[in-house]
Amino acid sequence: MEYKLVAVDMDGTLLTPKLEISKETVETINRVIEKGVIFTLSTGRMYLVAMAFANMLNLDVPIITCNGALTKCSKTGKVYDIKKIDKELSSKIIKYCEEAGLSVSIYREDDIYILKNSENIDIHMQIDHAKPQIVNDFDSLLDGSIIKIMFNSSDKYNLEHHTRKLYELYKEELNFYFSLPHFVEIVHKEANKRNALENLALKFNVKRAEIIAIGDNFNDMDMIEYAGLGVAMGNAPDYLKNVAEFVTKSNDEDGVRNVLEKFILK
């Protein structure tokens, strides 16, 4: 099979445990692109954060961000798809989180917002390498422009308890994803990596069988099942390896490079 589109998760997949891309992997990706294959990112991270890595790879394609809530071109900034959370739902989720003592971060297309004294500020600076906007309250943001709500708690059991309650209340209307270290992300019900990847394939006239999708976690499962060749990282949990057609090396062993060399560059 000649593969024409490759979608790769970032954390735990393309990025090493030090949140870097190895020089060898960058070189291999460049060779894949030179061959005419479309290489894109598919991440839970926000667009501006993903852009630092897209620029490193010199990508000129739509990249999938915020777990499929926003697909936007890495060169032109053109928005190809955006899924916003209904403002009434946003208000209910935020109110619940605040009453439960959970720390909340709000994502619009290009910005993150947190409340004063939020414990999330250090997390965003260290992991996202992004500086959030600090606000006194979220009221002015409840205008239908939110694409992701993220919350966390330093108390693991408190986080799990309230996540279960929120999931039961809104599972028919929203998607819930766990992310590291102890965060829960909420997006529009139709926002997922599979739908975003399918839309990209249609745009580029690529058949499902001609797609490779690579990931390491639960939020990658739908695109791995959808792709012609679904690949799980060596560091992925067993449930993901069981649905993948191929299991590559781990993210600290250049697992993505291994896939590209084996199935595209040969």
Number of C-alpha atoms within 10 A of each C-alpha: 10 10 19 23 25 23 25 25 26 23 22 20 28 28 20 18 13 9 15 13 20 17 10 11 20 16 12 18 22 16 16 19 18 10 12 10 18 22 21 25 25 30 25 25 20 24 24 17 15 21 20 13 18 20 12 10 18 16 21 15 20 24 30 33 28 28 28 27 29 28 28 20 20 25 15 10 13 12 14 16 16 20 21 20 25 18 15 11 16 24 18 12 18 22 12 15 20 12 8 13 14 21 21 24 24 24 20 19 21 10 15 21 21 22 19 13 11 13 16 21 21 14 13 16 12 10 13 16 13 17 15 20 14 16 14 10 11 17 10 8 17 17 13 15 17 23 26 27 23 23 23 26 20 13 10 11 10 14 20 15 10 18 21 11 12 18 15 10 12 16 13 9 14 18 18 19 17 17 17 8 10 14 19 19 21 26 27 23 17 16 25 28 30 23 16 24 27 17 15 22 18 11 10 11 10 16 15 18 15 16 26 25 29 31 33 28 23 15 22 25 24 18 27 29 17 19 25 18 23 25 30 32 27 21 20 21 13 13 12 24 23 11 16 21 15 15 22 21 18 21 26 19 15 21 24 27 20 18 20 19 15 11 13 18 12 8
